[in-house]
Each structure stands twice: as structure tokens, then as C-alpha cells.
Amino acid sequence: MSENNNIIRAPLEMYTAADVEPKEVQWLWKPYIPFGKVTAIQGDSGDGKSTFALNLAALLTRGDALPFTEESNGPMRVIYLNAEDDADDTVVPRFMKAGGIRDRLVFISEKKQRLNFADNRIREAIERTGAKACIIDPVAAYLGSDVSMNLANEVRPRYESLIEFSRDTGCAIIPIAHMNKAEGMKANARMNGSVDFVAAPRSVLTIGRPPDDEDPDHRVMAHSKCNLARLGPSILFSVSDGVVEFIDTVDITADQLVGAYGAAKARETKQAVARRELFDILSRGPMPQKEIMARMSELGISQRTCELAKGTLPIESVREGGCFVWRLASRPDGNNATMQGDTPFTLLHCM
């Protein structure tokens, strides 16, 4: 390798299509979850995505056929990473209630060091146990403290490690993500954080409450993205006392599912969505203007609309390291402005 202006250049290597041996995609649950790829599950807090994932793990450890298929991959080990619930009083009791086989659910100890996506202990655990599925709940907890979940240039390299682990081991890796508050937007624009959280996975499942359904236990899993096959039908299921019961396939798209969250409210204008999203992003810290515009573009919001929304919020634009960075202005008491509904308590002029 040669070094020029601090850039290390690798030697050119090329190959043709004739050097590639074609192979078929293998499926954990066709067409929802492929082996050797990353599949994301997203949903709002309290809508059952973690319960769904843990019940899926129980089903896999038993070796049952996947819902609405006659196919089974046989009993398998599942690695389960959970940063929000304790294993002894929450995860394992719920797993047992769902009928899971305990010695096939594997945890990785984090007593000495917290895990993140790039931690080779994940690969090692998959290889040692032969696990065919690895559930990570929630995704934000395993990025690492040195990564901002809103910055694509930080998220993507960390996510690439997860993709590599999945590809090299053949394990289906399933991170679980929260959705943002941008109501009225398409399902694939609702995943919290950088656009890479939805761009990097090959398949995305969206879980939510079905519109116009009065049963408080009913949920729908809708297939909102798949790069490897046609989208599968949405599935209606119930969540009662931590146990999932699959009911039927339903004619509800992922976009219709997330639109149901705002059914009781007037549909937000794009400027209102931009204002809410800007405040949510910048409440976590400053962000380069370029990254913000990329995020807004994914939400279907133009640069002009974003600039108009910015003008209604206490946002400063400052030049740092050769680029413009947006940040929330501080109030006279030294604290950041806060927001109640759509209106900041304190509006300051941008510097």
C-alpha cells in the first residue's frame, strides 16, 4: 500500500461475474427474515415489538413451523441481547411463558464490558453456539457510546460490522428499533436515528396497532422493506400477558399501519413534521447541516421546508471544521430550549 496525503490506498483488485458462484437466498422465515442478513423490527414503545421478538425466539428454539408456513428449520439456538430488561426476573420468565426451550436461548455476559455492534464477541458467540438467529434489543443501546445514532458516517461503519458477522456466519441478525414521532410519514421514514438504520437491513418489519380495531391486544406485523423477495402479507396477532398468538393475514400495508397512529389527530403538515423532527434530533446534540438535510430528504421534506421550520425554532447555525452545524440555542439560564407540543417554551434568535 502507498500513502499519499494521509490516505492509504489499497491496490486495485477486480473480478468478473464469471468469478461469482450464484447462490439462492436461504430463509429463516420466508419472505420476512433471511439467513445471513440483517432484518430490522421497528415499532412504537408499548406496541409489542420486544414481546413479538421474544415469542419468535421461543418458537425457533422449539423448532416449530413459522407462522402461516409449513416450513421449519428445526430447533435452533438463539442469541438474545437485551439492554432494557433483566434476564432473571423479566426475559427468562417471559420466554418460559411463551414456551421457549431454556438451554437454547443464549446470553452474552456484559459484566466486564458492554457490547456494541463491532464487538467480535457477537461473532464468536454465534460460531461457538451455532446460533441461527441473534436478536438485539434495542439497536440504540448497542451502537456504542462513541457513536451518535443520528450521524450516518458514524452509524454505517458500526452497522457494517453487524452485516459482516451475519454474512460470514449465516446467522439471521435481528435488531429492534424505536420509531420517531414523525406521524403521517411512510413506514420506512419512521425508524429513529440515521437513515442507515433502515437502509442497511435487507428486510424491515413494522409492528403496530391496527387501525379501527377496538381490541387492545391486537397488533399487526407489516413487511415494509425487502431487497431479496416480494413483500410478504401483513400478519394480525394478539399480545396477551406476554404471549403472542398469530391470528390471520390481513390487508394492511406498513404505511397504513403507521398512519393509524395519527388517525385521531389532524394530519400534520410537512413543516410541522420538519419542526418536530428538527427539535427531536437537535435535542440530542448538534448535527451537521448536510446530515440533517439527508435525514429530511428521507422523510420527503424539501430543503426549503426544512429551512422554514428551522426559522420557527431556537436553532443556531455555526461553522465548525469547514461545514455548517445546527444546534439548539441556549436560554439565558444556560439550559437548552424545551418544547411543549409543537411550540418551544423559549424562542431565541439564531446567531
Secondary structure in CASP SS format (residue, H / E / C, confidence):
PFRMAT SS
TARGET T0000
AUTHOR 0000-0000-0000
METHOD secondary structure of the structure
MODEL  1
M C 1.00
S E 1.00
E E 1.00
N E 1.00
N C 1.00
N C 1.00
I E 1.00
I E 1.00
R E 1.00
A C 1.00
P C 1.00
L C 1.00
E C 1.00
M C 1.00
Y C 1.00
T C 1.00
A H 1.00
A H 1.00
D H 1.00
V C 1.00
E C 1.00
P C 1.00
K C 1.00
E C 1.00
V C 1.00
Q C 1.00
W E 1.00
L E 1.00
W E 1.00
K C 1.00
P C 1.00
Y C 1.00
I E 1.00
P E 1.00
F C 1.00
G C 1.00
K C 1.00
V E 1.00
T E 1.00
A E 1.00
I E 1.00
Q E 1.00
G E 1.00
D C 1.00
S C 1.00
G C 1.00
D C 1.00
G C 1.00
K H 1.00
S H 1.00
T H 1.00
F H 1.00
A H 1.00
L H 1.00
N H 1.00
L H 1.00
A H 1.00
A H 1.00
L H 1.00
L H 1.00
T H 1.00
R H 1.00
G C 1.00
D C 1.00
A C 1.00
L C 1.00
P C 1.00
F C 1.00
T C 1.00
E C 1.00
E C 1.00
S C 1.00
N C 1.00
G C 1.00
P C 1.00
M C 1.00
R C 1.00
V E 1.00
I E 1.00
Y E 1.00
L E 1.00
N E 1.00
A C 1.00
E C 1.00
D C 1.00
D C 1.00
A H 1.00
D H 1.00
D H 1.00
T H 1.00
V H 1.00
V H 1.00
P H 1.00
R H 1.00
F H 1.00
M H 1.00
K H 1.00
A C 1.00
G C 1.00
G C 1.00
I C 1.00
R H 1.00
D H 1.00
R H 1.00
L E 1.00
V E 1.00
F C 1.00
I C 1.00
S C 1.00
E C 1.00
K C 1.00
K C 1.00
Q C 1.00
R C 1.00
L C 1.00
N C 1.00
F C 1.00
A C 1.00
D C 1.00
N H 1.00
R H 1.00
I H 1.00
R H 1.00
E H 1.00
A H 1.00
I H 1.00
E H 1.00
R H 1.00
T H 1.00
G C 1.00
A C 1.00
K C 1.00
A E 1.00
C E 1.00
I E 1.00
I E 1.00
D E 1.00
P C 1.00
V H 1.00
A H 1.00
A H 1.00
Y H 1.00
L C 1.00
G C 1.00
S C 1.00
D C 1.00
V C 1.00
S C 1.00
M C 1.00
N C 1.00
L C 1.00
A H 1.00
N H 1.00
E H 1.00
V H 1.00
R H 1.00
P H 1.00
R H 1.00
Y H 1.00
E H 1.00
S H 1.00
L H 1.00
I H 1.00
E H 1.00
F H 1.00
S H 1.00
R H 1.00
D H 1.00
T H 1.00
G C 1.00
C C 1.00
A E 1.00
I E 1.00
I E 1.00
P E 1.00
I E 1.00
A E 1.00
H E 1.00
M E 1.00
N C 1.00
K C 1.00
A C 1.00
E C 1.00
G C 1.00
M C 1.00
K C 1.00
A H 1.00
N H 1.00
A H 1.00
R C 1.00
M E 1.00
N C 1.00
G C 1.00
S C 1.00
V C 1.00
D H 1.00
F H 1.00
V H 1.00
A H 1.00
A C 1.00
P C 1.00
R C 1.00
S E 1.00
V E 1.00
L E 1.00
T E 1.00
I E 1.00
G E 1.00
R C 1.00
P C 1.00
P C 1.00
D C 1.00
D C 1.00
E C 1.00
D C 1.00
P C 1.00
D C 1.00
H E 1.00
R E 1.00
V E 1.00
M E 1.00
A E 1.00
H E 1.00
S E 1.00
K E 1.00
C E 1.00
N C 1.00
L C 1.00
A C 1.00
R C 1.00
L C 1.00
G C 1.00
P C 1.00
S E 1.00
I E 1.00
L E 1.00
F E 1.00
S E 1.00
V E 1.00
S E 1.00
D C 1.00
G C 1.00
V E 1.00
V E 1.00
E E 1.00
F E 1.00
I E 1.00
D E 1.00
T E 1.00
V E 1.00
D C 1.00
I C 1.00
T C 1.00
A H 1.00
D H 1.00
Q H 1.00
L H 1.00
V H 1.00
G H 1.00
A H 1.00
Y H 1.00
G H 1.00
A C 1.00
A C 1.00
K C 1.00
A C 1.00
R C 1.00
E C 1.00
T C 1.00
K H 1.00
Q H 1.00
A H 1.00
V H 1.00
A H 1.00
R H 1.00
R H 1.00
E H 1.00
L H 1.00
F H 1.00
D H 1.00
I H 1.00
L H 1.00
S C 1.00
R C 1.00
G C 1.00
P C 1.00
M E 1.00
P E 1.00
Q H 1.00
K H 1.00
E H 1.00
I H 1.00
M H 1.00
A H 1.00
R H 1.00
M H 1.00
S H 1.00
E H 1.00
L C 1.00
G C 1.00
I C 1.00
S C 1.00
Q H 1.00
R H 1.00
T H 1.00
C H 1.00
E H 1.00
L H 1.00
A H 1.00
K H 1.00
G C 1.00
T C 1.00
L C 1.00
P C 1.00
I E 1.00
E E 1.00
S E 1.00
V E 1.00
R E 1.00
E E 1.00
G C 1.00
G C 1.00
C E 1.00
F E 1.00
V E 1.00
W E 1.00
R E 1.00
L E 1.00
A C 1.00
S E 1.00
R C 1.00
P C 1.00
D C 1.00
G C 1.00
N C 1.00
N E 1.00
A C 1.00
T C 1.00
M E 1.00
Q E 1.00
G C 1.00
D C 1.00
T E 1.00
P E 1.00
F C 1.00
T C 1.00
L C 1.00
L C 1.00
H C 1.00
C C 1.00
M C 1.00
END
